[in-house]
Amino acid sequence: MTTHINLGQAPRLNTPIEKAPEACDSKGLIDHSDTDDFATKQNIQQAPDAKAIATQIAKFAIAGHAVHKGQIGDFIVTKWGQTRYCKNFAELREFALKLGVSK
């Protein structure tokens, strides 16, 4: 069934609206709440905000270190060919304290 609509005109009341072919076979929304990577309320509350992360990275930059953010919330800190892997923001803060970058 094909319906032609003239541009600039509103469709008529009896004009059928077609769905995409895959919409007919849709199984609905997928619930990912039972997977391991689903963020629970507790994890959301413990996660650092973007401002805290940006501030910490800026403090490293002032001290001459480069911080690279990973896709899973991890970080790599580099300076003079040396690297340090931090698996989360808490480890990044601890490393900053050891270096004297943060107080």
N, C-alpha and C positions, 0 to 999 in steps of 0.2 A: 504494500500500500504506500503510495507516494503522494505527498501533498505539496503543492507549490504555493508558496506565500510570496506575494509581491512585497518588496522592500518598501518601507515607509507606510504600510497599511497594517492595521491591527488584524489579527486572524478573526475569522467569523466564528460565531458560537458553535457551529457544527463542524468546525475543522478538527479532524482527529490529530492527536498528538502522539507521535511515535516515540518509543523508547529505543535505546541502543540494544542490539541483539543480545549482548551479554547481560543486560539488566533483567531479562526474562528468566535467566537461569541463576540469578543471584541467590545465595544462601543467607543473605543478611549480613549484619555486622559480625565481625570476628572478635571474640573475647579473649584477650591475652592476659587476663588478670591472674591466671594460674601458672604462668611461666616464671622462670627464675629471674629474668631481667625486668619484671614489672616493678615499678617504684611504689613501695608502700608509703603510707603517711609518715611512718617513722623515718624512713630513708630520706624523704623529702625534707623533713625538719632538720636532719643532720647535715644535709648537703650545704656546702658553702655557697653564698650568693656570688653573682658575677662580679660585683664590686670588690669583694674580698679577694677573689682570685686575681683580678686586674691590678689591685693594689700590691699584692705580693709579687706579681711578675714585674711591676714597675720598680719595686725595691731591689729586686735582683738586677734589673737593667741599670739602675743607678750605680750599683756595685760592679758593673761590667760583665755580668752573666747573661746568657741568653736562655730563655725558658721556652720550650716547645710543648704545647698542649697536645695530648693524644686524643683519640676519639672515645676512649672509655674512661675518661677522667684521670688519666695518668699524666705525668710530666717528665720531661728530660731537661736537665739543667746542664749547660755547657759553658766552659771558659778555657781558653788556651789549649784546646784539644782534649781536655778532660771532660768526662760526662758523668752525670749522676742520675739514676732512674728513681723516680718517686712514684709509687703506685697509686697515691691519692693526695688530696690537698693537705691532709694532716702530716704526711711525710714531707711534703714540700715545706710546710711551716717549720717542722723540726730541723730540716736541713738549713733553712734560713737562720734559725737561732744558732746552730753550730757555727755557721760562717760569720755570724755577727751582722748579717744583712737586716734582720729584724730584731726587735727587742720585746 
